[in-house]
């Protein structure tokens, strides 16, 4: 299968590397995600409860299949300390076919 209709990339911000590692490891160990990259050094500026906030965060880049998005989201919500965690899934529109096959094989 060379199409990418079934592959998703999820974004999730975390307050620190410890939280990011805990979530990433849980997702990969349970095979809900084939791979999770942790990108440290993020600076987020956002509105929250009527005020502009600014915080250091880490970004998770989560590679999985479309049918896993709900379970990945549920796992994130169960492990995440934020009241309202960012979980955004976007479709992958192109990619290296052998890599996409690897994502499929490792997010079962």
DSSP file (Angstrom, degrees, kcal/mol; ACC not computed):
  #  RESIDUE AA STRUCTURE BP1 BP2  ACC     N-H-->O    O-->H-N    N-H-->O    O-->H-N    TCO  KAPPA ALPHA  PHI   PSI    X-CA   Y-CA   Z-CA
    1    1 A X              0   0    0      0, 0.0    99,-0.0     0, 0.0   100,-0.0   0.000 360.0 360.0 360.0 120.0    0.0    0.0    0.0
    2    2 A X        +     0   0    0     98,-0.0    93,-0.2    99,-0.0     2,-0.1   0.440 360.0 103.2-105.7  -3.2    1.6    3.3   -1.1
    3    3 A X        -     0   0    0      1,-0.1     3,-0.1    91,-0.1    91,-0.1  -0.367  60.0-150.2 -76.2 162.8   -1.3    5.6   -0.2
    4    4 A X    >   +     0   0    0     89,-0.2     3,-1.8     1,-0.1    88,-0.5   0.234  62.8 113.5-115.1  11.3   -1.1    7.7    2.9
    5    5 A X  T 3  S+     0   0    0      1,-0.3    -1,-0.1    86,-0.1    88,-0.0   0.779  81.8  45.7 -55.4 -28.1   -4.8    7.9    3.7
    6    6 A X  T 3  S+     0   0    0     -3,-0.1    60,-3.2    59,-0.1     2,-0.4   0.442  92.7  94.3 -98.3  -0.1   -4.3    5.8    6.8
    7    7 A X  E <   -A   65   0A   0     -3,-1.8    85,-1.9    85,-0.3     2,-0.3  -0.776  50.7-175.0-100.2 136.5   -1.3    7.6    8.3
    8    8 A X  E     -AB  64  91A   0     56,-2.9    56,-2.3    -2,-0.4     2,-0.5  -0.958  18.3-153.1-129.9 147.9   -1.6   10.4   10.9
    9    9 A X  E     -AB  63  90A   0     81,-2.4    81,-2.4    -2,-0.3     2,-0.4  -0.988  19.5-161.1-115.9 121.1    0.8   12.8   12.6
   10   10 A X  E     -AB  62  89A   0     52,-2.7    52,-2.7    -2,-0.5     2,-0.4  -0.840   4.3-152.2-106.0 142.3   -0.3   14.0   16.0
   11   11 A X  E     +AB  61  88A   0     77,-2.7    77,-2.0    -2,-0.4     2,-0.3  -0.916  19.6 167.8-108.8 137.0    1.0   17.1   17.8
   12   12 A X  E     -A   60   0A   0     48,-1.6    48,-3.3    -2,-0.4     2,-0.3  -0.937  21.6-147.4-149.1 126.5    0.9   17.3   21.5
   13   13 A X  E     -A   59   0A   0     73,-0.4    73,-0.3    -2,-0.3     2,-0.3  -0.711  15.4-166.5 -93.0 148.2    2.7   19.8   23.7
   14   14 A X  E     -A   58   0A   0     44,-2.8    44,-2.5    -2,-0.3     3,-0.1  -0.930  28.0-125.5-131.6 153.5    4.0   18.9   27.2
   15   15 A X  S    S-     0   0    0     -2,-0.3     2,-0.3    42,-0.2    41,-0.1   0.722  87.6  -3.0 -74.3 -19.7    5.2   21.0   30.1
   16   16 A X  S  > S-     0   0    0     42,-0.1     4,-2.1     1,-0.1    42,-0.2  -0.974  74.5 -97.6-163.0 169.3    8.6   19.2   30.4
   17   17 A X  H  > S+     0   0    0     -2,-0.3     4,-3.0     1,-0.2     5,-0.2   0.833 116.6  60.0 -68.2 -31.8   10.7   16.4   29.1
   18   18 A X  H  > S+     0   0    0      2,-0.2     4,-2.1     1,-0.2    -1,-0.2   0.945 109.6  42.0 -60.9 -47.6    9.7   14.0   31.9
   19   19 A X  H  > S+     0   0    0      2,-0.2     4,-2.4     1,-0.2     5,-0.2   0.922 114.9  51.7 -63.5 -44.0    6.0   14.2   30.9
   20   20 A X  H  X S+     0   0    0     -4,-2.1     4,-2.8     1,-0.2    -2,-0.2   0.915 111.1  47.0 -60.0 -44.8    6.9   14.0   27.2
   21   21 A X  H  X S+     0   0    0     -4,-3.0     4,-2.7     2,-0.2     5,-0.3   0.895 110.7  52.3 -65.2 -40.4    9.1   10.9   27.8
   22   22 A X  H  X S+     0   0    0     -4,-2.1     4,-1.9    -5,-0.2    -2,-0.2   0.932 114.9  41.3 -61.6 -46.6    6.4    9.2   29.9
   23   23 A X  H  X S+     0   0    0     -4,-2.4     4,-2.3     2,-0.2    -2,-0.2   0.936 115.7  49.8 -67.5 -46.6    3.7    9.8   27.2
   24   24 A X  H  X S+     0   0    0     -4,-2.8     4,-2.2    -5,-0.2     5,-0.2   0.927 112.2  47.3 -58.8 -47.7    6.0    8.9   24.3
   25   25 A X  H  X S+     0   0    0     -4,-2.7     4,-3.0     1,-0.2     5,-0.3   0.906 111.1  51.4 -62.9 -42.5    7.2    5.7   25.9
   26   26 A X  H  X S+     0   0    0     -4,-1.9     4,-1.7    -5,-0.3     6,-0.3   0.910 111.5  47.5 -61.4 -42.4    3.6    4.6   26.8
   27   27 A X  H  <>S+     0   0    0     -4,-2.3     5,-1.9     2,-0.2     6,-1.6   0.899 117.0  41.5 -67.3 -41.0    2.4    5.2   23.2
   28   28 A X  H ><5S+     0   0    0     -4,-2.2     3,-1.4     3,-0.2    -2,-0.2   0.917 113.4  51.8 -74.7 -43.6    5.3    3.3   21.6
   29   29 A X  H 3<5S+     0   0    0     -4,-3.0    -2,-0.2     1,-0.3    -1,-0.2   0.853 112.3  46.6 -61.8 -33.9    5.4    0.4   24.1
   30   30 A X  T 3<5S-     0   0    0     -4,-1.7    -1,-0.3    -5,-0.3    -2,-0.2   0.442 111.7-123.8 -85.3   0.3    1.6   -0.2   23.6
   31   31 A X  T < 5S+     0   0    0     -3,-1.4    -3,-0.2     2,-0.2    -2,-0.1   0.714  77.1 125.3  61.0  23.8    2.1    0.0   19.8
   32   32 A X  S   <S+     0   0    0     -5,-1.9    33,-0.4    -6,-0.3     2,-0.3   0.742  80.5  28.4 -75.7 -23.7   -0.4    2.8   19.5
   33   33 A X        -     0   0    0     -6,-1.6    -2,-0.2    73,-0.2    31,-0.2  -0.989  66.5-149.3-135.5 144.4    2.3    4.8   17.8
   34   34 A X  S    S-     0   0    0     29,-2.2     2,-0.3    -2,-0.3    30,-0.1   0.829  85.4  -1.2 -77.5 -33.5    5.3    3.6   15.7
   35   35 A X  E     -C   63   0A   0     28,-1.0    28,-2.7     2,-0.0     2,-0.4  -0.989  55.8-162.9-157.9 144.7    7.4    6.5   16.8
   36   36 A X  E     -C   62   0A   0     -2,-0.3     2,-0.4    26,-0.2    26,-0.2  -0.974  11.9-156.1-133.5 121.2    7.3    9.6   18.9
   37   37 A X  E     -C   61   0A   0     24,-2.4    24,-2.2    -2,-0.4     2,-0.6  -0.778   7.3-148.9 -92.4 139.9    9.8   12.5   18.5
   38   38 A X  E     -C   60   0A   0     -2,-0.4     2,-0.7    22,-0.2    22,-0.2  -0.951   9.9-167.1-109.8 118.8   10.3   14.8   21.5
   39   39 A X  E     -C   59   0A   0     20,-3.1    20,-2.5    -2,-0.6     3,-0.4  -0.897  10.8-165.7-108.4 105.2   11.3   18.3   20.5
   40   40 A X  E     +     0   0A   0     -2,-0.7    18,-0.2    18,-0.2   -24,-0.0  -0.288  59.6  52.0 -81.9 172.1   12.5   20.3   23.4
   41   41 A X  E     +     0   0A   0      1,-0.2     2,-0.2    16,-0.1    -1,-0.2   0.635  66.9 153.4  82.6  14.7   13.0   24.0   23.7
   42   42 A X  E     -C   57   0A   0     15,-1.7    15,-2.4    -3,-0.4     2,-0.5  -0.516  29.5-157.5 -75.4 143.1    9.6   25.1   22.5
   43   43 A X  E     -C   56   0A   0     13,-0.2     2,-0.4    -2,-0.2    13,-0.2  -0.987  11.0-164.5-121.8 119.6    8.3   28.5   23.7
   44   44 A X  E     -C   55   0A   0     11,-2.9    11,-2.3    -2,-0.5     2,-0.5  -0.893  11.3-173.2-111.5 132.9    4.5   28.8   23.7
   45   45 A X  E     +C   54   0A   0     -2,-0.4     2,-0.3     9,-0.2     9,-0.2  -0.994  28.3 145.3-121.9 124.9    2.5   32.0   24.0
   46   46 A X  E     -C   53   0A   0      7,-1.9     7,-3.5    -2,-0.5     2,-0.4  -0.971  50.2 -98.0-156.7 161.5   -1.2   31.6   24.2
   47   47 A X  E     +C   52   0A   0     -2,-0.3     2,-0.3     5,-0.2     5,-0.2  -0.748  41.4 169.9 -85.4 134.6   -4.5   32.8   25.7
   48   48 A X  E >   -C   51   0A   0      3,-2.9     3,-1.3    -2,-0.4    -2,-0.0  -0.893  65.1 -18.9-150.5 119.6   -5.6   31.0   28.8
   49   49 A X  T 3  S-     0   0    0     -2,-0.3     3,-0.1     1,-0.3    -2,-0.0   0.891 128.2 -47.0  52.1  47.1   -8.5   32.0   31.1
   50   50 A X  T 3  S+     0   0    0      1,-0.2     2,-0.3     0, 0.0    -1,-0.3   0.479 121.5  90.2  82.3   3.5   -8.5   35.6   29.9
   51   51 A X  E <  S- C   0  48A   0     -3,-1.3    -3,-2.9    -5,-0.0     2,-0.5  -0.944  77.3-113.4-131.6 153.3   -4.8   36.2   30.1
   52   52 A X  E     - C   0  47A   0     -2,-0.3     2,-0.3    -5,-0.2    -5,-0.2  -0.750  39.3-168.0 -83.1 126.7   -1.8   35.8   27.8
   53   53 A X  E     - C   0  46A   0     -7,-3.5    -7,-1.9    -2,-0.5     2,-0.3  -0.764  12.8-162.0-112.5 158.4    0.5   33.1   29.1
   54   54 A X  E     + C   0  45A   0     -2,-0.3     2,-0.3    -9,-0.2    -9,-0.2  -0.962  20.6 160.9-143.2 125.6    4.1   32.2   28.1
   55   55 A X  E     - C   0  44A   0    -11,-2.3   -11,-2.9    -2,-0.3     2,-0.4  -0.975  40.3-114.1-143.4 153.6    5.7   28.8   29.0
   56   56 A X  E     + C   0  43A   0     -2,-0.3     2,-0.3   -13,-0.2   -13,-0.2  -0.715  47.5 165.5 -80.3 138.6    8.5   26.5   28.0
   57   57 A X  E     - C   0  42A   0    -15,-2.4   -15,-1.7    -2,-0.4     2,-0.3  -0.918  33.8-126.4-145.4 170.2    7.2   23.3   26.6
   58   58 A X  E     -A   14   0A   0    -44,-2.5   -44,-2.8    -2,-0.3     2,-0.5  -0.902  23.9-136.9-114.9 151.0    8.2   20.2   24.6
   59   59 A X  E     -AC  13  39A   0    -20,-2.5   -20,-3.1    -2,-0.3     2,-0.5  -0.933   8.0-151.9-111.6 131.3    6.5   19.1   21.4
   60   60 A X  E     -AC  12  38A   0    -48,-3.3   -48,-1.6    -2,-0.5     2,-0.6  -0.875   2.7-162.9 -97.2 132.8    5.6   15.5   20.7
   61   61 A X  E     -AC  11  37A   0    -24,-2.2   -24,-2.4    -2,-0.5     2,-0.5  -0.961  16.5-166.8-113.0 109.1    5.4   14.4   17.0
   62   62 A X  E     -AC  10  36A   0    -52,-2.7   -52,-2.7    -2,-0.6     2,-0.6  -0.867   8.9-158.4-109.1 120.6    3.4   11.1   17.1
   63   63 A X  E     +AC   9  35A   0    -28,-2.7   -29,-2.2    -2,-0.5   -28,-1.0  -0.875  35.6 126.3-102.0 123.4    3.3    8.8   14.0
   64   64 A X  E     -A    8   0A   0    -56,-2.3   -56,-2.9    -2,-0.6     2,-0.3  -0.838  55.6 -81.1-154.1-172.2    0.4    6.4   13.9
   65   65 A X  E >   -A    7   0A   0    -33,-0.4     3,-1.9   -58,-0.3     4,-0.5  -0.742  40.5-111.0-103.4 153.9   -2.5    5.2   11.8
   66   66 A X  G >  S+     0   0    0    -60,-3.2     3,-1.6    -2,-0.3     4,-0.4   0.868 115.4  57.1 -52.8 -44.0   -5.9    6.9   11.5
   67   67 A X  G 3  S+     0   0    0      1,-0.3     4,-0.3   -61,-0.2    -1,-0.3   0.691 104.2  55.9 -64.9 -13.7   -7.8    4.1   13.4
   68   68 A X  G <> S+     0   0    0     -3,-1.9     4,-2.9     1,-0.2     5,-0.3   0.530  78.9  92.6 -92.2  -7.3   -5.4    4.7   16.4
   69   69 A X  H <> S+     0   0    0     -3,-1.6     4,-2.6    -4,-0.5     5,-0.2   0.893  86.1  48.7 -57.9 -43.3   -6.1    8.4   16.8
   70   70 A X  H  > S+     0   0    0     -4,-0.4     4,-2.5    -3,-0.2    -1,-0.2   0.937 114.3  44.2 -64.0 -46.3   -8.9    7.9   19.3
   71   71 A X  H  > S+     0   0    0     -4,-0.3     4,-2.3     2,-0.2    -2,-0.2   0.887 113.5  51.2 -68.0 -37.0   -6.9    5.5   21.5
   72   72 A X  H  X S+     0   0    0     -4,-2.9     4,-2.6     2,-0.2    -2,-0.2   0.939 111.2  48.6 -61.6 -46.0   -3.7    7.7   21.3
   73   73 A X  H  X S+     0   0    0     -4,-2.6     4,-2.7    -5,-0.3    -2,-0.2   0.922 111.0  50.0 -60.2 -45.1   -5.8   10.7   22.3
   74   74 A X  H  X S+     0   0    0     -4,-2.5     4,-1.8     1,-0.2    -1,-0.2   0.901 111.1  49.2 -61.7 -41.0   -7.3    8.8   25.3
   75   75 A X  H  X S+     0   0    0     -4,-2.3     4,-1.2     2,-0.2    -1,-0.2   0.916 110.9  49.9 -64.5 -43.0   -3.9    7.7   26.4
   76   76 A X  H >X S+     0   0    0     -4,-2.6     4,-2.1     1,-0.2     3,-0.8   0.946 110.1  50.7 -59.6 -48.2   -2.5   11.2   26.2
   77   77 A X  H 3< S+     0   0    0     -4,-2.7    -1,-0.2     1,-0.3    -2,-0.2   0.845 109.1  51.7 -60.6 -33.9   -5.5   12.5   28.2
   78   78 A X  H 3< S+     0   0    0     -4,-1.8    -1,-0.3    -5,-0.2    -2,-0.2   0.735 120.3  33.4 -75.2 -21.3   -4.9    9.9   30.9
   79   79 A X  H << S+     0   0    0     -4,-1.2     2,-0.3    -3,-0.8    -2,-0.2   0.587  96.3  97.7-107.7 -14.9   -1.2   10.7   31.3
   80   80 A X     <  -     0   0    0     -4,-2.1     5,-0.1    -5,-0.2   -66,-0.1  -0.568  57.3-153.0 -87.4 137.6   -1.1   14.5   30.7
   81   81 A X        +     0   0    0     -2,-0.3    -1,-0.1     3,-0.1     2,-0.1   0.670  64.4 101.7 -81.6 -15.7   -1.1   17.0   33.5
   82   82 A X  S    S-     0   0    0      1,-0.1     3,-0.5     4,-0.0    -2,-0.1  -0.361  70.8-137.6 -70.8 147.8   -2.8   19.9   31.6
   83   83 A X  S    S+     0   0    0      1,-0.3     2,-0.2    -2,-0.1    -1,-0.1   0.841 104.4  20.7 -65.3 -35.4   -6.4   20.6   32.1
   84   84 A X  S    S-     0   0    0      2,-0.0    -1,-0.3    -3,-0.0    -3,-0.1  -0.676  85.3-165.6-137.4  78.6   -6.7   21.1   28.3
   85   85 A X        -     0   0    0     -3,-0.5     2,-0.6    -2,-0.2   -71,-0.1  -0.346  25.4-114.4 -69.2 146.8   -3.9   19.3   26.5
   86   86 A X        +     0   0    0    -73,-0.3   -73,-0.4    -2,-0.0     2,-0.4  -0.702  42.2 165.4 -77.1 122.0   -3.2   20.0   22.8
   87   87 A X        +     0   0    0     -2,-0.6     2,-0.4   -75,-0.2   -75,-0.2  -0.896   5.5 167.6-138.8 109.3   -3.9   17.0   20.7
   88   88 A X  E     -B   11   0A   0    -77,-2.0   -77,-2.7    -2,-0.4     2,-0.5  -0.988  16.9-160.2-127.4 127.0   -4.1   17.7   17.0
   89   89 A X  E     -B   10   0A   0     -2,-0.4     2,-0.4   -79,-0.2   -79,-0.2  -0.904   9.7-176.1-108.4 133.6   -4.1   15.0   14.3
   90   90 A X  E     -B    9   0A   0    -81,-2.4   -81,-2.4    -2,-0.5     2,-0.1  -0.972  27.6-113.2-126.7 143.5   -3.2   15.8   10.7
   91   91 A X  E     -B    8   0A   0     -2,-0.4     2,-0.6   -83,-0.2   -83,-0.2  -0.461  24.5-126.6 -72.9 146.1   -3.3   13.5    7.7
   92   92 A X        -     0   0    0    -85,-1.9   -85,-0.3   -88,-0.5     3,-0.1  -0.836  23.6-173.7 -90.0 122.8    0.0   12.7    6.0
   93   93 A X        +     0   0    0     -2,-0.6     2,-0.3     1,-0.2   -89,-0.2   0.641  65.5   5.3 -96.6 -14.3   -0.4   13.5    2.3
   94   94 A X        +     0   0    0    -90,-0.1     2,-0.3   -91,-0.1    -1,-0.2  -0.979  67.3 145.2-160.5 157.7    2.9   12.1    1.1
   95   95 A X        -     0   0    0     -2,-0.3     2,-0.5   -93,-0.2     3,-0.0  -0.956  55.9 -64.4 178.4 168.4    5.9   10.2    2.4
   96   96 A X    >>  -     0   0    0     -2,-0.3     4,-2.3     1,-0.1     3,-0.8  -0.585  47.8-138.2 -70.1 116.4    8.6    7.6    1.7
   97   97 A X  H 3> S+     0   0    0     -2,-0.5     4,-2.4     1,-0.3     5,-0.2   0.844  98.8  51.2 -52.4 -46.1    6.6    4.4    1.1
   98   98 A X  H 3> S+     0   0    0      1,-0.2     4,-1.8     2,-0.2    -1,-0.3   0.884 111.7  48.9 -62.0 -34.9    8.9    2.0    3.1
   99   99 A X  H <> S+     0   0    0     -3,-0.8     4,-2.3     2,-0.2    -2,-0.2   0.927 110.4  50.2 -67.3 -43.7    8.8    4.4    6.1
  100  100 A X  H  X S+     0   0    0     -4,-2.3     4,-2.2     1,-0.2    -2,-0.2   0.879 109.2  52.0 -62.5 -37.6    5.0    4.6    5.9
  101  101 A X  H  X S+     0   0    0     -4,-2.4     4,-2.6    -5,-0.2    -1,-0.2   0.897 107.6  52.6 -63.2 -39.6    4.9    0.8    5.8
  102  102 A X  H  X S+     0   0    0     -4,-1.8     4,-1.6     2,-0.2    -2,-0.2   0.900 107.2  51.9 -63.0 -41.0    7.0    0.7    8.9
  103  103 A X  H  < S+     0   0    0     -4,-2.3     4,-0.4     1,-0.2     3,-0.3   0.939 111.0  48.1 -59.3 -46.0    4.6    3.1   10.6
  104  104 A X  H >< S+     0   0    0     -4,-2.2     3,-0.9     1,-0.2    -2,-0.2   0.920 111.8  49.2 -59.5 -44.7    1.8    0.7    9.7
  105  105 A X  H 3< S+     0   0    0     -4,-2.6     3,-0.2     1,-0.2    -1,-0.2   0.750 116.0  42.8 -67.5 -24.2    3.7   -2.3   11.0
  106  106 A X  T 3< S+     0   0    0     -4,-1.6    -1,-0.2    -3,-0.3    -2,-0.2   0.222 106.0  58.9-114.0  14.3    4.5   -0.7   14.3
  107  107 A X    <         0   0    0     -3,-0.9   -42,-0.2    -4,-0.4    -1,-0.2  -0.512 360.0 360.0-134.8  66.3    1.3    0.9   15.3
  108  108 A X              0   0    0     -3,-0.2   -76,-0.2   -75,-0.1   -77,-0.1   0.415 360.0 360.0 -99.3 360.0   -1.0   -2.0   15.3
